[in-house]
Amino acid sequence: MVEARVGRRLAAILAADVAGYSRLMGADEVGTARTLREHRRVTDALVTKHGRRLVRTTGDGGADKLT
């Protein structure tokens, strides 16, 4: 009998939320959007640095898929 080899890969799931997002956008839409982009730039760079990929984002920021 031939044994089939099972391939396994690790995955990490990150869930984050911006507390008070609607209130922050109401008070300062431009500043809040800028801060959110800056945070995303940092986290996206860390993901890339470690040879990983962002699969999907959802929520107020919209949904996009990067591979």
Residue pairs with C-beta under 8 A, 6 or more apart in sequence:
12 52
17 59
18 24
18 36
18 60
21 32
21 60
22 60
24 32
25 32
25 33
36 61
40 61
44 54
47 53
47 54
53 66
53 67
54 66
55 65
55 66
55 67
56 63
56 64
56 65
57 63
57 64
